[in-house]
Amino acid sequence: MNLTRGRAPLNLKSKNKISAKYWGWNASEEDTVIFMNGEHLTGVLDKSQFGATAFGLVHSCYELYSADIAGQFLSILGRLFTAYIQRRGFSCRMDDLRLSPEGDTERKILMENNTNIGKRAAFEYVGMKHVVDKSDLPNVDKGFFTF
């Protein structure tokens, strides 16, 4: 509200990236961000609001007020997030990164179950059924595809 003093206050309704089901059974409204008269009423502010996303909070400030206001807003957010991390004491040590035997077993299972996941995603993206073997590609130049 301080950035937009003397201008019409922000009214915004936007979806965020994180589904409401991840916030718990009683948080059904958390996936919709609502600002009314410049006040944040509901919704979790996530990357879709701060990042380069159409109709997010930063994009709305840019469109409604100006690039200068959006730049000041991003600077304020940067200082806010830095202060939060400094006060929260975020750290990551080697002990935090070491896998337990159970975690390593789960990792191996995930790796085995996701063999060729990139190829499957690429074929799905172009609308083709995943091809397991080159012999499954009739009438196609075998040198064109790399497996």
C-alpha contacts under 8 A as a table, 3 or more apart, distances in Angstrom:
res1	aa1	res2	aa2	distance
1	M	4	T	5.33
1	M	5	R	6.14
1	M	9	P	6.96
1	M	38	G	5.74
1	M	39	E	7.80
2	N	5	R	5.30
3	L	69	I	6.60
3	L	72	Q	7.89
3	L	73	F	7.55
4	T	7	R	5.44
4	T	8	A	7.37
4	T	9	P	6.82
4	T	65	Y	7.41
4	T	69	I	7.75
8	A	37	N	7.97
9	P	36	M	7.73
9	P	37	N	4.84
9	P	38	G	4.79
10	L	35	F	6.57
10	L	36	M	6.39
10	L	37	N	5.51
10	L	38	G	4.55
10	L	39	E	7.83
10	L	61	C	7.94
11	N	34	I	7.51
11	N	35	F	5.11
11	N	36	M	4.51
11	N	37	N	5.64
11	N	38	G	6.36
12	L	33	V	7.48
12	L	34	I	5.52
12	L	35	F	4.88
12	L	36	M	6.57
12	L	57	L	7.73
12	L	60	S	7.85
13	K	32	T	6.82
13	K	33	V	5.62
13	K	34	I	4.58
13	K	35	F	6.54
14	S	32	T	5.69
14	S	33	V	5.10
14	S	34	I	6.61
14	S	55	F	6.79
14	S	56	G	6.42
15	K	31	D	5.84
15	K	32	T	4.58
15	K	33	V	5.98
15	K	48	S	7.81
16	N	19	S	7.45
16	N	31	D	5.43
16	N	32	T	6.20
16	N	33	V	6.86
16	N	43	G	7.88
16	N	44	V	7.16
16	N	45	L	7.16
16	N	46	D	6.43
16	N	47	K	7.66
16	N	48	S	5.46
16	N	49	Q	6.88
17	K	31	D	7.44
17	K	46	D	7.12
17	K	47	K	7.32
17	K	48	S	6.02
18	I	22	Y	7.18
18	I	31	D	6.35
18	I	46	D	7.74
19	S	22	Y	5.93
19	S	23	W	7.73
19	S	30	E	7.84
19	S	31	D	5.49
20	A	23	W	5.47
20	A	24	G	7.23
20	A	27	A	6.17
20	A	28	S	5.26
20	A	29	E	6.62
20	A	30	E	5.36
20	A	31	D	4.85
21	K	24	G	5.69
21	K	25	W	6.65
21	K	27	A	7.37
21	K	28	S	6.87
23	W	26	N	7.91
23	W	27	A	5.79
23	W	28	S	7.97
23	W	30	E	7.33
24	G	27	A	5.53
24	G	28	S	7.80
25	W	28	S	6.97
27	A	30	E	5.59
28	S	31	D	7.19
29	E	32	T	5.91
29	E	42	T	7.06
29	E	43	G	6.44
30	E	33	V	7.04
30	E	42	T	6.41
30	E	43	G	4.07
30	E	44	V	5.54
31	D	43	G	5.60
31	D	44	V	6.47
32	T	42	T	7.06
32	T	43	G	5.00
32	T	44	V	7.46
33	V	40	H	7.79
33	V	41	L	7.64
33	V	42	T	5.54
33	V	43	G	3.98
33	V	44	V	6.37
33	V	45	L	6.99
34	I	40	H	6.17
34	I	41	L	5.57
34	I	42	T	5.38
34	I	43	G	6.37
35	F	38	G	5.85
35	F	39	E	5.25
35	F	40	H	4.50
35	F	41	L	5.67
35	F	42	T	7.48
36	M	39	E	5.34
36	M	40	H	6.72
36	M	41	L	6.93
45	L	48	S	7.65
45	L	49	Q	5.90
45	L	50	F	7.58
46	D	49	Q	5.56
46	D	50	F	6.55
47	K	50	F	5.07
47	K	51	G	5.06
48	S	51	G	5.50
48	S	52	A	7.32
48	S	53	T	5.56
48	S	56	G	5.92
49	Q	53	T	6.94
49	Q	55	F	7.90
49	Q	56	G	4.19
49	Q	57	L	4.73
49	Q	58	V	6.42
50	F	53	T	7.71
50	F	56	G	6.74
50	F	57	L	6.22
50	F	58	V	5.66
50	F	74	L	7.89
51	G	56	G	7.65
51	G	58	V	7.32
52	A	56	G	7.96
52	A	58	V	7.93
52	A	59	H	7.34
53	T	56	G	5.68
53	T	59	H	6.92
54	A	59	H	6.09
55	F	58	V	7.95
55	F	59	H	5.53
55	F	60	S	5.63
56	G	59	H	5.24
56	G	60	S	5.99
57	L	60	S	5.20
57	L	61	C	6.29
58	V	61	C	5.13
58	V	62	Y	6.21
58	V	70	A	5.95
58	V	73	F	7.43
58	V	74	L	7.41
59	H	62	Y	5.03
59	H	63	E	6.17
59	H	70	A	7.56
60	S	63	E	5.09
60	S	64	L	5.87
61	C	64	L	5.26
61	C	65	Y	5.47
61	C	66	S	6.81
61	C	67	A	7.93
61	C	69	I	6.77
61	C	70	A	5.38
62	Y	65	Y	5.67
62	Y	66	S	4.81
62	Y	67	A	5.04
62	Y	68	D	7.83
62	Y	69	I	6.77
62	Y	70	A	4.91
63	E	66	S	6.22
63	E	67	A	7.77
65	Y	69	I	6.23
65	Y	70	A	7.59
66	S	69	I	5.33
66	S	70	A	6.36
67	A	70	A	5.05
67	A	71	G	6.02
68	D	71	G	5.05
68	D	72	Q	6.16
69	I	72	Q	5.08
69	I	73	F	6.05
70	A	73	F	4.96
70	A	74	L	6.21
71	G	74	L	5.13
71	G	75	S	6.26
72	Q	75	S	5.04
72	Q	76	I	6.21
73	F	76	I	5.09
73	F	77	L	6.22
74	L	77	L	5.01
74	L	78	G	6.11
75	S	78	G	5.06
75	S	79	R	6.34
76	I	79	R	5.23
76	I	80	L	6.12
77	L	80	L	4.92
77	L	81	F	6.04
78	G	81	F	5.27
78	G	82	T	6.12
79	R	82	T	5.13
79	R	83	A	6.10
80	L	83	A	5.21
80	L	84	Y	6.18
81	F	84	Y	5.02
81	F	85	I	6.25
82	T	85	I	5.25
82	T	86	Q	6.18
83	A	86	Q	5.07
83	A	87	R	6.15
84	Y	87	R	5.23
84	Y	88	R	5.85
85	I	88	R	5.04
85	I	89	G	6.08
85	I	90	F	5.83
86	Q	89	G	5.53
86	Q	90	F	7.10
92	C	96	D	6.07
92	C	97	L	7.71
93	R	96	D	5.28
93	R	97	L	6.85
94	M	97	L	5.14
94	M	98	R	6.29
95	D	98	R	5.38
99	L	102	E	7.84
99	L	103	G	5.56
99	L	104	D	5.86
100	S	103	G	5.03
100	S	104	D	6.15
101	P	104	D	5.08
101	P	105	T	6.23
102	E	105	T	5.14
102	E	106	E	6.30
103	G	106	E	5.07
103	G	107	R	6.09
104	D	107	R	4.93
104	D	108	K	6.20
105	T	108	K	5.17
105	T	109	I	6.33
106	E	109	I	5.12
106	E	110	L	6.24
107	R	110	L	5.13
107	R	111	M	6.21
108	K	111	M	5.05
108	K	112	E	6.18
109	I	112	E	5.16
109	I	113	N	6.13
110	L	113	N	5.20
110	L	114	N	6.17
111	M	114	N	5.35
111	M	115	T	6.60
112	E	115	T	5.79
114	N	117	I	5.31
116	N	119	K	5.23
116	N	120	R	6.23
117	I	120	R	5.02
117	I	121	A	6.09
118	G	121	A	5.13
118	G	122	A	6.17
119	K	122	A	5.07
119	K	123	F	6.17
119	K	130	H	7.47
120	R	123	F	5.23
120	R	124	E	6.07
120	R	130	H	5.29
120	R	131	V	7.87
121	A	124	E	5.03
121	A	125	Y	6.00
122	A	125	Y	5.09
122	A	126	V	6.54
123	F	126	V	5.41
123	F	127	G	6.22
123	F	128	M	4.95
123	F	129	K	6.25
123	F	130	H	5.58
123	F	131	V	7.86
124	E	127	G	4.95
124	E	128	M	5.49
124	E	129	K	6.43
124	E	130	H	6.88
125	Y	128	M	7.52
131	V	134	K	7.25
131	V	136	D	6.49
131	V	137	L	7.48
132	V	136	D	7.25
133	D	136	D	5.50
133	D	137	L	7.68
134	K	137	L	5.56
134	K	142	K	6.88
135	S	138	P	6.95
137	L	140	V	5.90
137	L	142	K	7.82
141	D	144	F	5.72
141	D	145	F	7.89
142	K	145	F	6.16
143	G	146	T	7.24
